Every structure is written in structure tokens, then in C-alpha cells.
Amino acid sequence: MPNSEPASLLELFNSIATQGELVRSLKAGNASKDEIDSAVKMLVSLKMSYKAAAG
């Protein structure tokens, strides 16, 4: 299934973009430190998954 990997990478990339927007909006909205930290941890995790999948 050669087409499944690019779709997966695209999905990860889109998830990273969405999570990045969430982090920015939380920071702009003066959310609690715990909320921001949680969102940032998720963003880092997504980036690590993308890096591992992309090689």
C-alpha cells in the first residue's frame, strides 16, 4: 500500500498544524499554564511521530 504512507504523513502534518494553532490561541487567550503545557506536549509528540514516519 504505497499510498497509505503519504496520506498518513499528510494527516500528521495537518494534525501538527491544527495543534500549533490551538497552542497559539491558548497563549493569546491567556489560558492556564497547565492547559498550555498539555497542548505543547501533544504538539511535540505529534512532531516526533511525524519525524519518525518521515524518516
PDB file of N, CA, C, O and CB in Angstrom:
ATOM      1  N   MET A   1       0.834  -1.198   0.000  1.00  0.00           N
ATOM      2  CA  MET A   1       0.000   0.000   0.000  1.00  0.00           C
ATOM      3  C   MET A   1       0.873   1.254   0.000  1.00  0.00           C
ATOM      4  O   MET A   1       1.034   1.887   1.043  1.00  0.00           O
ATOM      5  CB  MET A   1      -0.945   0.002   1.218  1.00  0.00           C
ATOM      6  N   PRO A   2       1.422   1.614  -1.120  1.00  0.00           N
ATOM      7  CA  PRO A   2       2.308   2.780  -1.162  1.00  0.00           C
ATOM      8  C   PRO A   2       1.588   4.095  -0.923  1.00  0.00           C
ATOM      9  O   PRO A   2       2.227   5.073  -0.534  1.00  0.00           O
ATOM     10  CB  PRO A   2       3.004   2.838  -2.483  1.00  0.00           C
ATOM     11  N   ASN A   3       0.296   4.152  -1.140  1.00  0.00           N
ATOM     12  CA  ASN A   3      -0.431   5.409  -0.962  1.00  0.00           C
ATOM     13  C   ASN A   3      -0.799   5.687   0.488  1.00  0.00           C
ATOM     14  O   ASN A   3      -1.155   6.817   0.823  1.00  0.00           O
ATOM     15  CB  ASN A   3      -1.679   5.397  -1.796  1.00  0.00           C
ATOM     16  N   SER A   4      -0.722   4.683   1.356  1.00  0.00           N
ATOM     17  CA  SER A   4      -1.133   4.897   2.744  1.00  0.00           C
ATOM     18  C   SER A   4      -0.131   5.741   3.514  1.00  0.00           C
ATOM     19  O   SER A   4      -0.529   6.519   4.382  1.00  0.00           O
ATOM     20  CB  SER A   4      -1.321   3.567   3.444  1.00  0.00           C
ATOM     21  N   GLU A   5       1.162   5.610   3.220  1.00  0.00           N
ATOM     22  CA  GLU A   5       2.159   6.383   3.964  1.00  0.00           C
ATOM     23  C   GLU A   5       2.045   7.881   3.697  1.00  0.00           C
ATOM     24  O   GLU A   5       2.015   8.654   4.655  1.00  0.00           O
ATOM     25  CB  GLU A   5       3.557   5.906   3.610  1.00  0.00           C
ATOM     26  N   PRO A   6       1.981   8.329   2.439  1.00  0.00           N
ATOM     27  CA  PRO A   6       1.824   9.782   2.230  1.00  0.00           C
ATOM     28  C   PRO A   6       0.557  10.336   2.868  1.00  0.00           C
ATOM     29  O   PRO A   6       0.566  11.449   3.393  1.00  0.00           O
ATOM     30  CB  PRO A   6       1.813  10.094   0.745  1.00  0.00           C
ATOM     31  N   ALA A   7      -0.530   9.574   2.829  1.00  0.00           N
ATOM     32  CA  ALA A   7      -1.764  10.043   3.466  1.00  0.00           C
ATOM     33  C   ALA A   7      -1.546  10.168   4.965  1.00  0.00           C
ATOM     34  O   ALA A   7      -2.004  11.124   5.592  1.00  0.00           O
ATOM     35  CB  ALA A   7      -2.947   9.083   3.167  1.00  0.00           C
ATOM     36  N   SER A   8      -0.846   9.198   5.533  1.00  0.00           N
ATOM     37  CA  SER A   8      -0.569   9.233   6.959  1.00  0.00           C
ATOM     38  C   SER A   8       0.304  10.434   7.301  1.00  0.00           C
ATOM     39  O   SER A   8       0.058  11.119   8.294  1.00  0.00           O
ATOM     40  CB  SER A   8       0.107   7.933   7.409  1.00  0.00           C
ATOM     41  N   LEU A   9       1.318  10.691   6.485  1.00  0.00           N
ATOM     42  CA  LEU A   9       2.183  11.849   6.712  1.00  0.00           C
ATOM     43  C   LEU A   9       1.392  13.142   6.583  1.00  0.00           C
ATOM     44  O   LEU A   9       1.582  14.075   7.363  1.00  0.00           O
ATOM     45  CB  LEU A   9       3.360  11.847   5.725  1.00  0.00           C
ATOM     46  N   LEU A  10       0.512  13.192   5.604  1.00  0.00           N
ATOM     47  CA  LEU A  10      -0.314  14.386   5.420  1.00  0.00           C
ATOM     48  C   LEU A  10      -1.240  14.580   6.614  1.00  0.00           C
ATOM     49  O   LEU A  10      -1.426  15.703   7.084  1.00  0.00           O
ATOM     50  CB  LEU A  10      -1.133  14.284   4.118  1.00  0.00           C
ATOM     51  N   GLU A  11      -1.817  13.494   7.101  1.00  0.00           N
ATOM     52  CA  GLU A  11      -2.687  13.586   8.280  1.00  0.00           C
ATOM     53  C   GLU A  11      -1.903  14.081   9.491  1.00  0.00           C
ATOM     54  O   GLU A  11      -2.386  14.925  10.245  1.00  0.00           O
ATOM     55  CB  GLU A  11      -3.331  12.219   8.588  1.00  0.00           C
ATOM     56  N   LEU A  12      -0.687  13.553   9.677  1.00  0.00           N
ATOM     57  CA  LEU A  12       0.152  14.003  10.790  1.00  0.00           C
ATOM     58  C   LEU A  12       0.494  15.478  10.641  1.00  0.00           C
ATOM     59  O   LEU A  12       0.430  16.238  11.607  1.00  0.00           O
ATOM     60  CB  LEU A  12       1.439  13.166  10.871  1.00  0.00           C
ATOM     61  N   PHE A  13       0.858  15.879   9.425  1.00  0.00           N
ATOM     62  CA  PHE A  13       1.202  17.278   9.175  1.00  0.00           C
ATOM     63  C   PHE A  13       0.023  18.186   9.496  1.00  0.00           C
ATOM     64  O   PHE A  13       0.185  19.231  10.125  1.00  0.00           O
ATOM     65  CB  PHE A  13       1.641  17.474   7.716  1.00  0.00           C
ATOM     66  N   ASN A  14      -1.163  17.780   9.059  1.00  0.00           N
ATOM     67  CA  ASN A  14      -2.366  18.578   9.334  1.00  0.00           C
ATOM     68  C   ASN A  14      -2.674  18.621  10.828  1.00  0.00           C
ATOM     69  O   ASN A  14      -3.122  19.645  11.343  1.00  0.00           O
ATOM     70  CB  ASN A  14      -3.570  18.010   8.569  1.00  0.00           C
ATOM     71  N   SER A  15      -2.435  17.512  11.520  1.00  0.00           N
ATOM     72  CA  SER A  15      -2.640  17.484  12.970  1.00  0.00           C
ATOM     73  C   SER A  15      -1.675  18.428  13.671  1.00  0.00           C
ATOM     74  O   SER A  15      -2.045  19.109  14.627  1.00  0.00           O
ATOM     75  CB  SER A  15      -2.468  16.058  13.512  1.00  0.00           C
ATOM     76  N   ILE A  16      -0.426  18.466  13.185  1.00  0.00           N
ATOM     77  CA  ILE A  16       0.576  19.373  13.751  1.00  0.00           C
ATOM     78  C   ILE A  16       0.141  20.820  13.550  1.00  0.00           C
ATOM     79  O   ILE A  16       0.233  21.635  14.467  1.00  0.00           O
ATOM     80  CB  ILE A  16       1.965  19.132  13.106  1.00  0.00           C
ATOM     81  N   ALA A  17      -0.328  21.133  12.358  1.00  0.00           N
ATOM     82  CA  ALA A  17      -0.772  22.499  12.074  1.00  0.00           C
ATOM     83  C   ALA A  17      -1.952  22.887  12.966  1.00  0.00           C
ATOM     84  O   ALA A  17      -1.991  23.992  13.508  1.00  0.00           O
ATOM     85  CB  ALA A  17      -1.160  22.639  10.589  1.00  0.00           C
ATOM     86  N   THR A  18      -2.902  21.983  13.114  1.00  0.00           N
ATOM     87  CA  THR A  18      -4.071  22.236  13.956  1.00  0.00           C
ATOM     88  C   THR A  18      -3.669  22.426  15.412  1.00  0.00           C
ATOM     89  O   THR A  18      -4.151  23.338  16.084  1.00  0.00           O
ATOM     90  CB  THR A  18      -5.076  21.088  13.835  1.00  0.00           C
ATOM     91  N   GLN A  19      -2.783  21.560  15.895  1.00  0.00           N
ATOM     92  CA  GLN A  19      -2.341  21.652  17.290  1.00  0.00           C
ATOM     93  C   GLN A  19      -1.544  22.932  17.510  1.00  0.00           C
ATOM     94  O   GLN A  19      -1.655  23.556  18.566  1.00  0.00           O
ATOM     95  CB  GLN A  19      -1.492  20.422  17.675  1.00  0.00           C
ATOM     96  N   GLY A  20      -0.741  23.330  16.523  1.00  0.00           N
ATOM     97  CA  GLY A  20       0.018  24.579  16.625  1.00  0.00           C
ATOM     98  C   GLY A  20      -0.903  25.781  16.747  1.00  0.00           C
ATOM     99  O   GLY A  20      -0.644  26.700  17.524  1.00  0.00           O
ATOM    100  N   GLU A  21      -1.981  25.766  15.971  1.00  0.00           N
ATOM    101  CA  GLU A  21      -2.972  26.843  16.061  1.00  0.00           C
ATOM    102  C   GLU A  21      -3.619  26.869  17.443  1.00  0.00           C
ATOM    103  O   GLU A  21      -3.855  27.938  18.007  1.00  0.00           O
ATOM    104  CB  GLU A  21      -4.049  26.677  14.975  1.00  0.00           C
ATOM    105  N   LEU A  22      -3.903  25.684  17.982  1.00  0.00           N
ATOM    106  CA  LEU A  22      -4.500  25.598  19.313  1.00  0.00           C
ATOM    107  C   LEU A  22      -3.560  26.194  20.360  1.00  0.00           C
ATOM    108  O   LEU A  22      -3.992  26.955  21.225  1.00  0.00           O
ATOM    109  CB  LEU A  22      -4.833  24.134  19.664  1.00  0.00           C
ATOM    110  N   VAL A  23      -2.275  25.846  20.278  1.00  0.00           N
ATOM    111  CA  VAL A  23      -1.294  26.375  21.230  1.00  0.00           C
ATOM    112  C   VAL A  23      -1.240  27.898  21.137  1.00  0.00           C
ATOM    113  O   VAL A  23      -1.236  28.590  22.155  1.00  0.00           O
ATOM    114  CB  VAL A  23       0.109  25.769  20.967  1.00  0.00           C
ATOM    115  N   ARG A  24      -1.200  28.413  19.913  1.00  0.00           N
ATOM    116  CA  ARG A  24      -1.156  29.874  19.733  1.00  0.00           C
ATOM    117  C   ARG A  24      -2.400  30.544  20.301  1.00  0.00           C
ATOM    118  O   ARG A  24      -2.308  31.586  20.950  1.00  0.00           O
ATOM    119  CB  ARG A  24      -1.011  30.226  18.248  1.00  0.00           C
ATOM    120  N   SER A  25      -3.564  29.946  20.056  1.00  0.00           N
ATOM    121  CA  SER A  25      -4.794  30.567  20.563  1.00  0.00           C
ATOM    122  C   SER A  25      -4.874  30.476  22.088  1.00  0.00           C
ATOM    123  O   SER A  25      -5.380  31.395  22.732  1.00  0.00           O
ATOM    124  CB  SER A  25      -6.029  29.901  19.931  1.00  0.00           C
ATOM    125  N   LEU A  26      -4.382  29.383  22.673  1.00  0.00           N
ATOM    126  CA  LEU A  26      -4.363  29.280  24.138  1.00  0.00           C
ATOM    127  C   LEU A  26      -3.457  30.349  24.736  1.00  0.00           C
ATOM    128  O   LEU A  26      -3.806  30.987  25.729  1.00  0.00           O
ATOM    129  CB  LEU A  26      -3.894  27.876  24.581  1.00  0.00           C
ATOM    130  N   LYS A  27      -2.290  30.539  24.123  1.00  0.00           N
ATOM    131  CA  LYS A  27      -1.360  31.557  24.625  1.00  0.00           C
ATOM    132  C   LYS A  27      -1.953  32.953  24.470  1.00  0.00           C
ATOM    133  O   LYS A  27      -1.828  33.786  25.367  1.00  0.00           O
ATOM    134  CB  LYS A  27      -0.012  31.470  23.885  1.00  0.00           C
ATOM    135  N   ALA A  28      -2.594  33.206  23.339  1.00  0.00           N
ATOM    136  CA  ALA A  28      -3.188  34.521  23.095  1.00  0.00           C
ATOM    137  C   ALA A  28      -4.362  34.776  24.037  1.00  0.00           C
ATOM    138  O   ALA A  28      -4.625  35.916  24.420  1.00  0.00           O
ATOM    139  CB  ALA A  28      -3.649  34.636  21.636  1.00  0.00           C
ATOM    140  N   GLY A  29      -5.060  33.710  24.405  1.00  0.00           N
ATOM    141  CA  GLY A  29      -6.223  33.843  25.275  1.00  0.00           C
ATOM    142  C   GLY A  29      -5.890  33.760  26.748  1.00  0.00           C
ATOM    143  O   GLY A  29      -6.789  33.677  27.584  1.00  0.00           O
ATOM    144  N   ASN A  30      -4.603  33.780  27.078  1.00  0.00           N
ATOM    145  CA  ASN A  30      -4.157  33.715  28.471  1.00  0.00           C
ATOM    146  C   ASN A  30      -4.727  32.509  29.215  1.00  0.00           C
ATOM    147  O   ASN A  30      -5.231  32.632  30.332  1.00  0.00           O
ATOM    148  CB  ASN A  30      -4.545  34.985  29.194  1.00  0.00           C
ATOM    149  N   ALA A  31      -4.639  31.342  28.574  1.00  0.00           N
ATOM    150  CA  ALA A  31      -5.094  30.103  29.208  1.00  0.00           C
ATOM    151  C   ALA A  31      -4.160  29.746  30.360  1.00  0.00           C
ATOM    152  O   ALA A  31      -3.074  30.311  30.490  1.00  0.00           O
ATOM    153  CB  ALA A  31      -5.156  28.942  28.176  1.00  0.00           C
ATOM    154  N   SER A  32      -4.590  28.811  31.187  1.00  0.00           N
ATOM    155  CA  SER A  32      -3.756  28.406  32.324  1.00  0.00           C
ATOM    156  C   SER A  32      -2.490  27.710  31.828  1.00  0.00           C
ATOM    157  O   SER A  32      -2.456  27.144  30.736  1.00  0.00           O
ATOM    158  CB  SER A  32      -4.545  27.471  33.276  1.00  0.00           C
ATOM    159  N   LYS A  33      -1.457  27.769  32.658  1.00  0.00           N
ATOM    160  CA  LYS A  33      -0.178  27.152  32.299  1.00  0.00           C
ATOM    161  C   LYS A  33      -0.356  25.661  32.040  1.00  0.00           C
ATOM    162  O   LYS A  33       0.270  25.116  31.130  1.00  0.00           O
ATOM    163  CB  LYS A  33       0.862  27.377  33.411  1.00  0.00           C
ATOM    164  N   ASP A  34      -1.190  24.999  32.817  1.00  0.00           N
ATOM    165  CA  ASP A  34      -1.420  23.566  32.641  1.00  0.00           C
ATOM    166  C   ASP A  34      -2.039  23.254  31.276  1.00  0.00           C
ATOM    167  O   ASP A  34      -1.649  22.291  30.616  1.00  0.00           O
ATOM    168  CB  ASP A  34      -2.324  23.040  33.754  1.00  0.00           C
ATOM    169  N   GLU A  35      -3.004  24.076  30.862  1.00  0.00           N
ATOM    170  CA  GLU A  35      -3.629  23.880  29.552  1.00  0.00           C
ATOM    171  C   GLU A  35      -2.605  24.050  28.436  1.00  0.00           C
ATOM    172  O   GLU A  35      -2.550  23.245  27.507  1.00  0.00           O
ATOM    173  CB  GLU A  35      -4.796  24.864  29.357  1.00  0.00           C
ATOM    174  N   ILE A  36      -1.802  25.093  28.533  1.00  0.00           N
ATOM    175  CA  ILE A  36      -0.793  25.367  27.509  1.00  0.00           C
ATOM    176  C   ILE A  36       0.245  24.252  27.487  1.00  0.00           C
ATOM    177  O   ILE A  36       0.601  23.760  26.416  1.00  0.00           O
ATOM    178  CB  ILE A  36      -0.113  26.732  27.760  1.00  0.00           C
ATOM    179  N   ASP A  37       0.734  23.847  28.661  1.00  0.00           N
ATOM    180  CA  ASP A  37       1.734  22.779  28.736  1.00  0.00           C
ATOM    181  C   ASP A  37       1.214  21.485  28.121  1.00  0.00           C
ATOM    182  O   ASP A  37       1.942  20.797  27.405  1.00  0.00           O
ATOM    183  CB  ASP A  37       2.144  22.537  30.190  1.00  0.00           C
ATOM    184  N   SER A  38      -0.029  21.158  28.396  1.00  0.00           N
ATOM    185  CA  SER A  38      -0.632  19.948  27.848  1.00  0.00           C
ATOM    186  C   SER A  38      -0.699  20.018  26.323  1.00  0.00           C
ATOM    187  O   SER A  38      -0.379  19.045  25.639  1.00  0.00           O
ATOM    188  CB  SER A  38      -2.036  19.738  28.433  1.00  0.00           C
ATOM    189  N   ALA A  39      -1.114  21.164  25.793  1.00  0.00           N
ATOM    190  CA  ALA A  39      -1.209  21.337  24.346  1.00  0.00           C
ATOM    191  C   ALA A  39       0.169  21.293  23.696  1.00  0.00           C
ATOM    192  O   ALA A  39       0.323  20.738  22.608  1.00  0.00           O
ATOM    193  CB  ALA A  39      -1.906  22.657  24.011  1.00  0.00           C
ATOM    194  N   VAL A  40       1.170  21.872  24.351  1.00  0.00           N
ATOM    195  CA  VAL A  40       2.534  21.861  23.818  1.00  0.00           C
ATOM    196  C   VAL A  40       3.091  20.435  23.820  1.00  0.00           C
ATOM    197  O   VAL A  40       3.754  20.028  22.867  1.00  0.00           O
ATOM    198  CB  VAL A  40       3.452  22.801  24.644  1.00  0.00           C
ATOM    199  N   LYS A  41       2.825  19.681  24.880  1.00  0.00           N
ATOM    200  CA  LYS A  41       3.289  18.287  24.934  1.00  0.00           C
ATOM    201  C   LYS A  41       2.693  17.480  23.794  1.00  0.00           C
ATOM    202  O   LYS A  41       3.383  16.669  23.177  1.00  0.00           O
ATOM    203  CB  LYS A  41       2.924  17.641  26.283  1.00  0.00           C
ATOM    204  N   MET A  42       1.412  17.698  23.508  1.00  0.00           N
ATOM    205  CA  MET A  42       0.765  17.000  22.403  1.00  0.00           C
ATOM    206  C   MET A  42       1.408  17.399  21.077  1.00  0.00           C
ATOM    207  O   MET A  42       1.621  16.551  20.210  1.00  0.00           O
ATOM    208  CB  MET A  42      -0.748  17.301  22.382  1.00  0.00           C
ATOM    209  N   LEU A  43       1.715  18.683  20.915  1.00  0.00           N
ATOM    210  CA  LEU A  43       2.352  19.172  19.701  1.00  0.00           C
ATOM    211  C   LEU A  43       3.722  18.526  19.509  1.00  0.00           C
ATOM    212  O   LEU A  43       4.050  18.084  18.408  1.00  0.00           O
ATOM    213  CB  LEU A  43       2.485  20.697  19.746  1.00  0.00           C
ATOM    214  N   VAL A  44       4.513  18.469  20.561  1.00  0.00           N
ATOM    215  CA  VAL A  44       5.840  17.845  20.488  1.00  0.00           C
ATOM    216  C   VAL A  44       5.703  16.365  20.127  1.00  0.00           C
ATOM    217  O   VAL A  44       6.474  15.847  19.319  1.00  0.00           O
ATOM    218  CB  VAL A  44       6.600  18.005  21.836  1.00  0.00           C
ATOM    219  N   SER A  45       4.732  15.694  20.719  1.00  0.00           N
ATOM    220  CA  SER A  45       4.503  14.282  20.430  1.00  0.00           C
ATOM    221  C   SER A  45       4.145  14.073  18.959  1.00  0.00           C
ATOM    222  O   SER A  45       4.649  13.151  18.317  1.00  0.00           O
ATOM    223  CB  SER A  45       3.390  13.730  21.328  1.00  0.00           C
ATOM    224  N   LEU A  46       3.282  14.924  18.435  1.00  0.00           N
ATOM    225  CA  LEU A  46       2.908  14.834  17.023  1.00  0.00           C
ATOM    226  C   LEU A  46       4.114  15.066  16.124  1.00  0.00           C
ATOM    227  O   LEU A  46       4.292  14.367  15.126  1.00  0.00           O
ATOM    228  CB  LEU A  46       1.807  15.846  16.696  1.00  0.00           C
ATOM    229  N   LYS A  47       4.941  16.046  16.475  1.00  0.00           N
ATOM    230  CA  LYS A  47       6.138  16.329  15.678  1.00  0.00           C
ATOM    231  C   LYS A  47       7.101  15.145  15.691  1.00  0.00           C
ATOM    232  O   LYS A  47       7.702  14.823  14.667  1.00  0.00           O
ATOM    233  CB  LYS A  47       6.845  17.587  16.202  1.00  0.00           C
ATOM    234  N   MET A  48       7.249  14.496  16.846  1.00  0.00           N
ATOM    235  CA  MET A  48       8.127  13.328  16.932  1.00  0.00           C
ATOM    236  C   MET A  48       7.576  12.179  16.088  1.00  0.00           C
ATOM    237  O   MET A  48       8.340  11.469  15.434  1.00  0.00           O
ATOM    238  CB  MET A  48       8.291  12.883  18.400  1.00  0.00           C
ATOM    239  N   SER A  49       6.268  11.994  16.100  1.00  0.00           N
ATOM    240  CA  SER A  49       5.640  10.954  15.279  1.00  0.00           C
ATOM    241  C   SER A  49       5.851  11.240  13.803  1.00  0.00           C
ATOM    242  O   SER A  49       6.138  10.331  13.024  1.00  0.00           O
ATOM    243  CB  SER A  49       4.137  10.850  15.588  1.00  0.00           C
ATOM    244  N   TYR A  50       5.710  12.494  13.419  1.00  0.00           N
ATOM    245  CA  TYR A  50       5.911  12.887  12.025  1.00  0.00           C
ATOM    246  C   TYR A  50       7.351  12.635  11.602  1.00  0.00           C
ATOM    247  O   TYR A  50       7.605  12.095  10.525  1.00  0.00           O
ATOM    248  CB  TYR A  50       5.547  14.367  11.821  1.00  0.00           C
ATOM    249  N   LYS A  51       8.286  13.026  12.450  1.00  0.00           N
ATOM    250  CA  LYS A  51       9.705  12.836  12.138  1.00  0.00           C
ATOM    251  C   LYS A  51      10.026  11.350  11.985  1.00  0.00           C
ATOM    252  O   LYS A  51      10.757  10.964  11.074  1.00  0.00           O
ATOM    253  CB  LYS A  51      10.591  13.464  13.237  1.00  0.00           C
ATOM    254  N   ALA A  52       9.486  10.521  12.868  1.00  0.00           N
ATOM    255  CA  ALA A  52       9.720   9.078  12.798  1.00  0.00           C
ATOM    256  C   ALA A  52       9.110   8.485  11.526  1.00  0.00           C
ATOM    257  O   ALA A  52       9.714   7.620  10.892  1.00  0.00           O
ATOM    258  CB  ALA A  52       9.139   8.381  14.039  1.00  0.00           C
ATOM    259  N   ALA A  53       7.922   8.944  11.157  1.00  0.00           N
ATOM    260  CA  ALA A  53       7.247   8.418   9.975  1.00  0.00           C
ATOM    261  C   ALA A  53       7.907   8.897   8.684  1.00  0.00           C
ATOM    262  O   ALA A  53       7.955   8.167   7.694  1.00  0.00           O
ATOM    263  CB  ALA A  53       5.782   8.822   9.988  1.00  0.00           C
ATOM    264  N   ALA A  54       8.414  10.128   8.704  1.00  0.00           N
ATOM    265  CA  ALA A  54       9.019  10.701   7.503  1.00  0.00           C
ATOM    266  C   ALA A  54      10.438  10.183   7.287  1.00  0.00           C
ATOM    267  O   ALA A  54      10.953  10.209   6.169  1.00  0.00           O
ATOM    268  CB  ALA A  54       9.031  12.224   7.594  1.00  0.00           C
ATOM    269  N   GLY A  55      11.054   9.721   8.346  1.00  0.00           N
ATOM    270  CA  GLY A  55      12.404   9.162   8.224  1.00  0.00           C
ATOM    271  C   GLY A  55      13.430  10.151   8.398  1.00  0.00           C
ATOM    272  O   GLY A  55      14.616   9.830   8.322  1.00  0.00           O
TER     273      GLY A  55
END
